[in-house]
Each structure stands twice: as structure tokens, then as C-alpha cells.
Amino acid sequence: MKCTCAPGRASAQAQRPSGDRARLSARAPGPAPACACAESRGGGRVARAPGSGRLRAPRAAGPPSAMPGMVLFGRRWAIASDDLVFPGVFELLVRVLWWVGILMLYLMHRGKLDCPGGVLLSSYLIVLLVLLAIIIGTVSAIVCVSMKGTICNPGPRKSMSKLLYVRLALFLPEMVWASLGAAWIADGVQCDRTVGSGIIATVVVSWLIIVSTVLTILIVFDPLGGKAAPGAPLGPQPLDSRESSQLLSGLRTAATGVWETRVRLLCCCIGRDDHTRVAFSSTAELFSTYFSDTDLVPSDIAAGLALLHQQQDHARSPPEPTEVVTRSPGPFQAADLDAELESCHHYMQFAAAAYGWPLYVYRNPFTGLCRVGGDCCRRRTADYDLVGGDQLNCHFGSILQTTGLQHRDFIHISFHDKVYELPFLVALDHRKESVVVAIRGTMSLQDILTDLSAESEPLDIECEAQDCWAHKGISQAARYVYRRLVDDGILSQAFSVAPEYRLVIVGHSLGAGAAALLALMLKSPYPQVRCYAFSPPRGLLSKRSISARFH
């Protein structure tokens, strides 16, 4: 477990333009690492990760805030020397229990090993006990060394790499002996049934531990670790040479490819259309840019998030002010404020209804399933046919329960969910005399990819300023809803029923960001449009986009 010396917020951006567009960087909570020294030279800067011999992108100078990844076999690995305490303790516990079980099996049944092949099995158990004892001693040493020192003082752990080399070398005899045990078992054991079952269990456990260890090695393997150049200087190098530029360009390309492969594996269950492929590339570009100038291991990121959460908890309970100045609002201001708060509460129900039955059941854990369960099983009635849309499934019942409206009050309900294409609903709110468009927030892997498409792109609205930029994923989602509302005639249908109503757009989280952009797009044809965005994401719009549109 690691902490940071100077936690802060670090920004990541796939493409960083100048001016206000630069403010649209996707901000991610985490430590502001400054482990490697960087200096300016010849118009470019580069730093070399400690102990890795690799060129790194520049970082601000400061005290060390994270442990660098360990260097084994001439390359960097995604694990630090103080990350082995808990994995080592777990392996130690398993190995000790396994050693005790084998010892008891041998002591209690060694008299029954006088069967054909029993000498080989007896030798197998004895050698396995000795081998396990050596492994237990090595793992104990790794755990003890990993607990030494501090985050900013890794000196007491300098022998960790040698211990790991010894531990990895022990895998060779362990695998050979497990293979021999499997071969002897395959030939058939003519001894006592209990002894045979114990030997089989021992061989199976041996291979399970070997396989789990191999998987662990694959997890901590860093494809971007690279081979450390022998004899390479550890100081910062200028970037004005063609070789350095080509090296950094190759590193960025390789990092993007690795992250895109990881994202594809993580989201293997979703489709492979054009939008999805673009989102994969955009997300990979975001992560590769964010981590390109850091020498972090996963525990650093986890520790940074934990510390940031702790800092936010402290920020939620600020100290009492030394002086309080109060001013009572006038009667008209108080009435307007009360009316606006009541409207927010009212339209929040539409934003919640856009999530469908999962949120409804979550908010009503004891009665939710009973109330909406019938809609999942019964056939569509004539009331359902009054509503346009697709993929209603069990959602319609929860929407009716949440909003309190009737079937005939809904114009369109869509739960079509793809990358850059968000579910939404359109309803007539007779209480507030409004046509309500509610957009769903993040609830699926497709929505997460939309969130992570954090590049900035021009906002296609009537903007007097030249630099009108918005979050790419949310902008694409808002354009999708706009096309459905305008091109498919959904809004025209709604206002043909209630021409005197005004347009209100609501959403929560990702849906709030899409609702805000959609309101900007619809402001020209519907000047009285109002938007209620609950918990919208940061980095949504450039400042000039807002000022040019509303001022």
C-alpha cells in the first residue's frame, strides 16, 4: 500500500488544443506524481524513469510521491517493491497449510507406500516437502523485506530483486516435480485409496498454484516496460534529436495500442460498430496520454484515489466560520426560489424515470419488483401501442410509477443503448404544462465508453466565438438525441398535441451533460427551452461556448 507525498488532481487529455479548448481536459482524481526529475533543454524536456533506463515525458519537479515500478530482467514491471506484503502473506498461508497437509499425509500413511510404485511416490512427497520448505523460507524473506523502509525511502528493500530472482528460479524444480507427479499418477497408483487420493490432490494443488503464479506474472507484466539500455545514462536527455523524437513517438503509439487492447478485452461483450471502434481509440488515447508521463503502479493509483476520497471527506465538513453574515431575501425572491426548488424536485423524477426499472427497484427494494414485475410478463396492450419507442421491456411500468403519468401522456420512450446513443423519453407534463425530454445517465459499458471519449470537438451551434468546444462523447450523444427529436418528428408530434406547452430538458450525470448541450442546440427553434441538469460532469463546455451563447 502506498500513499502520495503531495496528492492533487492530475488532468489527462487525448488532444490538448490551445485557448479555452485546453480547459476541456478530462480530469481524473489521483495523485500528482513527481518521481522523476525533468529539466528543459533545447526546447524539449524528457525524464528517465528511476531504474528503468527509459525516456519519460516531462513532469513538474517536486518531492517523490509514488514508488517506481520494479526492474527485473532488464525491464520495468507494474509492481513496486512494497506491494508484495499482502500477496506474499496469502501465498505463505497457502504454502504452509499445503506443507502441513503433505507432512500429515506422509507420516500417517507412509506404512502403506510399500505397494508397486510406492517408492517413487514416497520420494515424490519427501522432495516436495523439502522444496516447499525452501519456497516458504523465500516467501517469508520477501514479505519481511517488502515491509521494510518507507514510501520515500526504498533503500532497505534494495535486496528485493535478488529475492525475486531466487523465488522465480524455484519455479523450475517445482514445475518439473509437478510434471513428474502427474506422470506417475497417470501410470496408475496401486497403493491404498486414501494415499492415492492424497497424491492426486497434491499434484492438482501444485498445478493450481503454478497456474495462478503464471497469471499473476502476466498481470504485473508491463508491455511498455521495454528493455533497459545497458549503460544508458540516467539523467534527462534533450528532445532535439531525431532519434529521441522517434523514440517518444514510438512509445506513444505503443502505449495507445496497449491501452486499446485492454479496453477491447474489458468491453468484449459489446458490439463492434463504427462508434464503438472510435470510442475504443479515444479511450485508449486518453489513458495513454494520462499515464505516459508517470511511473505509477496500480497500487499508486489506488492509494491516490483513497487519499483523494479522504481529502474530500474532510472537505465536506469544513470548520465553522468565524463570522456569519446573513441577509434575508425579499418576498419575491423567496417565492421565486421556492418555486424553482419545487420545479427541480418535480423534474428530478423524470431524470430518475429515464433509468427504467433498475433504479426504481433500487429505490424501492421491498415493493419495486412486485409493482413492475407484471409489466415484464404481460403482453403489450393497446395502451402500449399509443407510445412510440423501442425496447420498453420492464421499463414502462417503473416509468409510470416514478412520474405518476398515464400511458397517453408519453410521446416516445427509447431504451436503445449504444455508444454515443443514450436512452431517452418524451412526455407531456400537464401539471407544469411542459413537454419533458429526459435523458438517461451512465448505466452500461456503452455509457462508460461515451464518458471516456473525453477529447474535445467543435460544438455545432450558432456560436459567435471561434472556440466553441465540448466533450466529444457527450456532444455526440446530444446530437443523436437531437436527430431523433427533430428529424424523426418526435417534438413536432408532442407540440401538435400541446402547442402552448414549453420545452423542458432534464437529465442526471451523463444525461445531464447531454441535456445541457441539447438545450443549446434547441435554443434557436425553442427560445423558451429550460434545462435541469442534475450532477452534470465537469469539462463539458469551453467557457467561450457558454458566454457566447448566453451573453
C-alpha positions in Angstrom: 0.0 0.0 0.0 1.4 3.4 -0.9 0.4 7.0 -0.3 1.4 10.2 -2.1 3.6 12.9 -0.6 1.7 15.6 -2.3 -1.7 14.4 -3.5 -3.6 16.5 -6.0 -5.6 16.4 -9.2 -4.0 15.5 -12.5 -5.5 16.2 -15.8 -5.4 13.9 -18.9 -6.4 14.8 -22.4 -6.2 12.9 -25.6 -5.7 16.1 -27.6 -4.9 19.4 -25.9 -5.7 22.4 -28.0 -4.9 26.0 -27.1 -7.1 28.6 -25.5 -10.4 27.6 -23.9 -10.3 24.2 -25.5 -7.4 23.3 -23.2 -9.8 23.5 -20.3 -11.8 20.6 -21.6 -9.2 18.1 -20.3 -10.7 15.0 -18.8 -9.9 15.4 -15.1 -9.3 12.2 -13.2 -8.7 12.1 -9.4 -5.4 10.8 -8.4 -2.0 11.7 -7.1 0.1 14.3 -8.9 3.2 12.3 -9.2 6.6 13.8 -9.5 9.1 11.0 -9.1 11.4 11.7 -12.0 13.4 14.8 -12.5 12.7 16.8 -15.6 14.5 19.8 -17.0 14.2 22.0 -20.0 16.9 21.8 -22.6 16.8 22.7 -26.3 13.1 23.5 -26.4 12.1 20.0 -25.2 12.1 18.1 -22.0 12.3 14.4 -21.1 12.9 12.5 -17.9 14.1 9.0 -17.4 12.2 6.8 -15.0 14.2 5.8 -12.0 16.0 2.5 -12.6 14.2 1.8 -15.9 16.6 3.4 -18.4 13.6 4.6 -20.4 12.9 8.0 -21.7 9.9 9.5 -20.0 7.7 12.5 -20.8 8.3 15.7 -18.7 6.9 16.2 -15.3 7.0 19.0 -12.8 9.8 18.9 -10.3 8.9 18.1 -6.8 9.2 15.6 -4.0 8.8 11.9 -4.8 5.2 11.0 -4.5 5.0 7.4 -5.7 7.1 4.3 -5.9 8.5 3.4 -9.3 7.9 0.0 -10.8 10.5 -2.7 -10.1 13.1 -3.5 -12.8 13.6 -7.3 -13.3 15.2 -8.9 -16.3 16.1 -5.5 -17.7 12.5 -4.2 -17.9 10.0 -2.4 -15.8 7.1 -4.3 -14.2 3.8 -2.9 -12.9 4.5 -3.7 -9.3 6.7 -1.9 -6.7 8.9 -3.4 -4.0 6.4 -2.7 -1.2 3.4 -4.2 -3.0 4.4 -7.8 -2.1 3.3 -7.8 1.6 -0.3 -9.0 1.2 0.2 -11.3 -1.8 3.2 -12.8 0.0 1.2 -13.4 3.2 -1.5 -15.0 1.2 0.9 -17.3 -0.7 2.7 -18.0 2.6 -0.6 -19.1 4.2 -1.5 -21.4 1.3 2.0 -22.9 1.2 2.2 -23.6 5.0 -1.2 -25.2 5.0 -0.2 -27.3 2.0 3.1 -28.3 3.6 1.4 -29.3 6.8 -1.2 -31.4 4.8 1.5 -33.2 2.9 3.5 -33.9 6.0 0.5 -35.4 7.8 -0.3 -37.5 4.7 3.3 -38.9 4.7 3.5 -39.5 8.4 0.1 -41.2 8.7 0.3 -43.3 5.6 4.0 -44.0 4.9 3.5 -47.6 6.0 1.1 -48.1 3.1 3.6 -47.0 0.5 5.0 -50.5 0.1 2.8 -51.0 -3.0 4.1 -51.1 -6.6 5.4 -47.7 -7.4 5.3 -46.7 -3.7 9.0 -45.9 -3.6 8.6 -43.3 -6.3 5.5 -41.7 -4.5 7.4 -41.7 -1.2 10.3 -39.9 -2.9 7.9 -37.5 -4.5 6.4 -36.5 -1.1 9.8 -36.1 0.6 11.3 -34.0 -2.2 8.1 -31.9 -2.3 8.3 -31.3 1.4 11.8 -30.1 1.1 11.0 -27.9 -1.9 8.0 -26.4 -0.2 10.1 -25.6 2.9 12.6 -23.7 0.7 9.8 -21.8 -1.0 8.2 -20.9 2.3 11.5 -19.5 3.6 12.0 -17.5 0.4 8.4 -16.1 0.5 8.9 -15.2 4.2 12.0 -13.3 3.3 10.2 -11.4 0.5 7.4 -10.4 2.9 9.8 -9.2 5.6 11.9 -7.2 3.1 8.7 -5.7 1.5 7.6 -4.4 4.9 10.9 -2.5 5.4 11.6 1.1 4.7 9.0 3.7 3.8 7.4 5.0 0.6 10.1 7.7 0.1 12.9 5.5 1.4 13.1 2.3 -0.6 16.7 1.7 0.4 16.0 -1.1 2.9 14.2 -3.0 0.1 17.1 -3.0 -2.3 17.6 -6.8 -1.9 14.0 -7.4 -3.2 15.1 -8.1 -6.8 17.6 -10.7 -5.7 14.9 -12.5 -3.6 12.5 -12.4 -6.5 15.1 -14.0 -8.8 15.6 -16.8 -6.3 11.8 -17.2 -6.0 11.4 -17.4 -9.8 14.2 -19.8 -10.1 12.4 -22.2 -7.7 9.6 -22.4 -10.2 11.7 -24.6 -12.4 12.1 -27.5 -10.0 8.5 -27.0 -8.8 7.2 -27.4 -12.3 9.4 -30.4 -13.1 8.4 -32.1 -9.9 4.7 -31.4 -10.5 5.1 -32.8 -14.0 6.7 -36.0 -12.7 4.0 -36.4 -10.1 1.3 -36.1 -12.8 3.1 -38.7 -14.9 3.3 -41.1 -12.0 -0.4 -40.6 -11.3 -1.2 -41.2 -15.0 0.6 -44.6 -14.8 -1.8 -45.7 -12.1 -1.4 -45.9 -8.4 -1.8 -49.4 -6.9 -1.5 -48.2 -3.3 -4.1 -47.5 -0.7 -7.0 -45.5 -2.0 -6.5 -42.7 0.6 -2.9 -42.4 -0.3 -3.7 -42.3 -4.0 -6.3 -39.6 -3.5 -3.9 -37.6 -1.4 -1.2 -37.8 -4.1 -3.7 -36.8 -6.7 -4.8 -33.8 -4.6 -1.1 -32.8 -4.1 -0.4 -32.8 -7.8 -3.6 -30.8 -8.6 -2.8 -28.2 -5.9 0.8 -27.9 -7.3 -0.5 -27.1 -10.8 -3.2 -24.7 -9.5 -0.5 -22.7 -7.6 1.8 -22.8 -10.7 -1.0 -21.6 -13.0 -2.1 -18.8 -10.5 1.5 -17.7 -10.3 1.8 -17.5 -14.1 -1.4 -15.5 -14.3 0.0 -13.1 -11.6 3.2 -12.6 -13.7 1.1 -11.8 -16.7 -1.0 -9.3 -14.8 2.0 -7.4 -13.5 3.8 -7.6 -16.8 4.1 -4.1 -18.4 4.1 -4.3 -22.2 5.6 -0.8 -22.2 8.3 -1.7 -19.8 10.8 -2.1 -22.6 14.4 -3.3 -22.3 16.7 -1.1 -20.3 19.5 0.0 -22.5 22.8 -1.2 -20.9 25.0 1.6 -19.8 22.4 4.3 -20.7 22.7 7.5 -18.7 20.0 8.1 -16.1 19.9 11.9 -16.5 17.4 13.9 -18.6 18.1 13.9 -22.3 17.2 16.6 -24.8 14.5 16.0 -27.3 16.0 18.0 -30.2 17.5 14.9 -31.8 15.6 12.9 -34.4 16.2 9.7 -32.5 14.7 11.0 -29.3 11.6 12.3 -31.2 11.2 8.9 -32.9 11.6 7.1 -29.7 8.9 9.1 -27.9 6.6 8.8 -30.9 7.0 5.1 -30.9 6.4 4.9 -27.1 3.1 6.9 -27.5 2.0 4.7 -30.4 2.8 1.5 -28.4 1.1 2.9 -25.3 -2.1 3.7 -27.3 -2.1 0.2 -28.9 -1.7 -1.5 -25.5 -4.5 0.5 -23.9 -6.8 -0.1 -26.8 -6.2 -3.8 -26.5 -7.0 -3.6 -22.8 -10.2 -1.6 -23.4 -11.3 -4.1 -26.1 -10.8 -7.0 -23.7 -12.7 -5.3 -20.9 -15.6 -4.4 -23.2 -15.6 -7.6 -25.2 -19.3 -8.2 -24.7 -20.5 -5.1 -26.6 -20.7 -4.6 -30.4 -18.1 -3.6 -32.9 -19.8 -0.9 -34.9 -18.0 2.3 -36.0 -18.9 4.3 -33.0 -17.6 1.6 -30.7 -14.3 1.5 -32.5 -14.0 5.2 -32.4 -14.7 5.1 -28.6 -12.1 2.4 -28.1 -9.5 4.6 -29.8 -10.5 7.7 -28.0 -10.4 6.0 -24.6 -7.1 4.4 -25.3 -5.7 7.8 -26.4 -7.0 9.3 -23.1 -5.4 6.6 -20.9 -2.1 6.5 -22.8 -1.8 10.3 -22.6 -2.6 10.3 -18.9 -0.1 7.6 -17.9 2.6 8.4 -20.4 4.5 10.8 -18.1 4.1 8.7 -14.9 5.9 5.8 -13.4 3.0 4.5 -11.5 2.0 1.0 -10.5 -1.7 0.1 -9.8 -1.3 0.4 -6.1 -0.1 4.0 -6.5 -3.4 4.8 -8.3 -5.5 3.0 -5.7 -3.7 4.9 -2.9 -4.1 8.2 -4.7 -7.9 7.6 -5.1 -8.1 6.6 -1.4 -6.3 9.7 -0.3 -8.4 11.9 -2.5 -11.6 10.3 -1.1 -10.2 11.0 2.4 -9.5 14.6 1.4 -13.0 15.0 0.0 -14.5 13.7 3.3 -12.6 16.4 5.2 -13.7 19.0 2.7 -17.4 18.0 3.3 -17.1 19.1 6.9 -15.4 22.5 6.8 -14.6 24.3 10.0 -17.2 26.7 11.5 -16.8 30.2 10.1 -15.6 32.8 12.5 -18.1 35.3 11.2 -21.5 34.8 9.7 -23.3 37.4 7.6 -27.0 36.8 7.0 -29.3 38.5 4.6 -33.0 37.6 4.3 -34.3 37.5 0.7 -37.2 39.7 -0.3 -40.7 38.2 -0.5 -40.5 38.0 -4.3 -37.0 36.4 -4.3 -38.1 33.9 -1.7 -41.2 33.0 -3.7 -39.2 32.5 -6.9 -36.6 30.4 -5.0 -39.3 28.2 -3.5 -40.9 27.7 -6.9 -37.6 26.9 -8.6 -36.7 24.4 -5.9 -40.2 22.8 -6.3 -39.6 22.6 -10.0 -36.2 20.9 -9.5 -37.8 18.3 -7.3 -40.6 17.7 -9.7 -38.3 17.3 -12.8 -35.8 15.2 -10.9 -38.5 12.4 -11.0 -38.3 12.4 -14.8 -34.5 12.2 -14.7 -34.8 9.2 -12.4 -37.5 7.6 -14.5 -35.2 7.6 -17.5 -33.1 4.9 -15.8 -36.0 2.5 -16.0 -36.7 -0.4 -13.7 -33.2 -0.9 -12.2 -33.2 2.4 -10.4 -36.8 2.0 -9.4 -36.2 -1.4 -7.8 -33.1 0.1 -6.1 -35.1 2.9 -4.6 -38.0 0.6 -3.6 -36.2 -2.7 -2.6 -39.2 -4.3 -0.9 -42.1 -3.4 -3.3 -40.4 -2.4 -6.5 -40.3 -5.9 -8.1 -43.9 -6.5 -7.2 -45.1 -3.2 -8.8 -43.2 -3.5 -12.1 -43.0 -7.3 -12.3 -46.3 -7.7 -14.1 -45.2 -5.5 -16.9 -42.3 -7.9 -17.7 -44.6 -10.8 -18.1 -47.9 -9.5 -19.6 -48.3 -8.9 -23.3 -48.4 -5.5 -24.8 -51.8 -3.8 -24.5 -53.4 -1.1 -26.6 -52.1 1.5 -24.2 -48.5 0.5 -25.0 -49.2 0.9 -28.7 -50.0 4.6 -28.0 -46.4 5.2 -27.2 -43.6 5.2 -29.8 -40.2 3.8 -29.0 -38.3 0.6 -28.7 -37.0 -1.9 -26.1 -39.5 -1.0 -23.4 -39.4 -4.4 -21.7 -39.9 -3.9 -18.0 -39.2 -0.2 -18.0 -42.6 1.3 -18.8 -44.2 0.2 -15.5 -41.4 1.8 -13.5 -41.6 5.0 -15.5 -45.3 5.2 -14.9 -44.8 4.6 -11.1 -42.0 7.2 -10.9 -43.6 10.0 -12.8 -47.2 9.5 -11.9 -48.3 10.0 -15.5 -50.6 7.9 -17.7 -49.9 5.9 -20.8 -51.4 8.6 -23.1 -49.0 11.2 -21.6 -45.9 9.7 -23.2 -45.0 10.5 -26.8 -41.8 8.4 -27.1 -39.7 6.1 -24.9 -36.5 4.6 -26.2 -34.1 2.3 -24.4 -31.9 1.8 -27.4 -28.4 1.8 -25.8 -25.2 2.0 -27.8 -22.0 4.1 -27.7 -22.9 7.8 -28.3 -26.6 6.8 -28.3 -28.4 7.3 -25.0 -31.9 6.2 -23.9 -34.4 9.0 -23.5 -38.1 9.6 -23.1 -40.5 12.4 -24.2 -43.7 13.0 -22.2 -46.4 15.6 -21.7 -46.3 17.0 -18.2 -49.8 18.6 -17.8 -49.1 19.7 -14.2 -46.3 22.1 -15.3 -47.6 22.5 -18.9 -44.4 21.3 -20.5 -43.0 18.8 -23.0 -40.3 17.0 -21.0 -37.3 15.3 -22.6 -35.5 13.1 -20.1 -32.1 11.6 -20.9 -30.6 8.7 -19.0 -27.2 8.8 -17.3 -24.4 6.3 -17.1 -25.7 2.7 -16.7 -23.8 0.5 -19.1 -20.4 -0.2 -20.6 -21.5 1.7 -23.7 -22.3 4.7 -21.5 -18.9 4.4 -19.8 -17.2 4.5 -23.2 -19.2 7.6 -24.0 -18.0 9.2 -20.8 -14.3 8.3 -21.5 -14.4 9.7 -25.1 -13.0 12.9 -23.5 -11.5 14.6 -26.4 -12.9 18.0 -27.2 -14.6 18.7 -30.5 -16.2 21.8 -32.1 -19.8 22.4 -30.8 -22.1 22.6 -33.8 -24.3 25.5 -32.7 -24.7 29.1 -33.7 -21.7 30.5 -31.7 -20.3 33.9 -32.3 -16.9 32.9 -30.8 -14.5 30.9 -32.8 -13.5 28.5 -30.0 -16.7 26.6 -29.0 -15.7 23.2 -27.8 -17.5 20.4 -26.0 -16.8 16.9 -24.6 -16.7 14.7 -27.6 -18.7 11.7 -26.2 -21.4 13.8 -24.6 -21.6 16.1 -27.7 -22.1 13.0 -29.9 -24.8 11.7 -27.6 -26.6 15.1 -27.6 -26.5 15.1 -31.4 -28.1 11.7 -31.5 -31.0 12.7 -29.3 -31.3 15.9 -31.4 -31.6 14.0 -34.6 -34.2 11.7 -33.1 -36.3 14.6 -31.7 -36.1 16.8 -34.8 -35.5 14.6 -37.8 -37.9 11.8 -36.7 -40.6 14.4 -35.8 -40.9 13.4 -32.1 -41.0 17.1 -30.9 -43.4 18.1 -33.7 -45.7 15.3 -32.6 -45.6 16.4 -29.0 -46.3 20.1 -29.7 -49.0 19.2 -32.1 -50.8 17.7 -29.1 -49.9 20.6 -26.8 -48.8 23.6 -28.8 -48.9 26.0 -25.8 -46.5 24.0 -23.7 -42.9 24.9 -23.2 -39.9 22.6 -23.7 -38.0 21.3 -20.7 -34.9 19.0 -20.9 -33.7 17.1 -17.9 -31.0 14.6 -17.1 -28.7 13.2 -14.5 -24.9 12.6 -14.7 -24.1 11.8 -18.3 -27.7 12.5 -19.2 -27.3 16.0 -17.5 -24.3 16.8 -19.8 -26.2 15.7 -22.8 -29.3 17.6 -21.7 -27.3 20.8 -21.4 -25.8 20.5 -24.8 -29.2 19.5 -26.3 -30.7 22.7 -24.8 -28.1 24.8 -26.5 -28.8 23.0 -29.8 -32.6 23.6 -29.5 -32.4 27.2 -28.2 -32.9 28.7 -31.7 -36.2 26.8 -32.6 -37.4 26.8 -29.0 -36.2 30.1 -27.3 -38.1 29.3 -24.1 -36.4 26.0 -23.5 -35.3 25.2 -20.0 -32.8 22.7 -18.8 -32.5 21.0 -15.4 -29.1 19.2 -15.3 -28.6 17.2 -12.1 -24.9 16.5 -11.3 -23.5 17.3 -14.7 -19.9 16.2 -15.4 -17.1 18.7 -15.4 -15.2 19.6 -18.5 -18.4 19.7 -20.6 -18.0 23.1 -22.3 -15.4 25.7 -23.0 -16.0 29.0 -21.3 -16.4 30.9 -24.5 -19.1 28.5 -25.7 -21.2 29.4 -22.6 -20.5 33.1 -22.7 -21.1 33.4 -26.5 -24.4 31.5 -26.3 -26.0 33.2 -23.3 -24.4 36.7 -23.1 
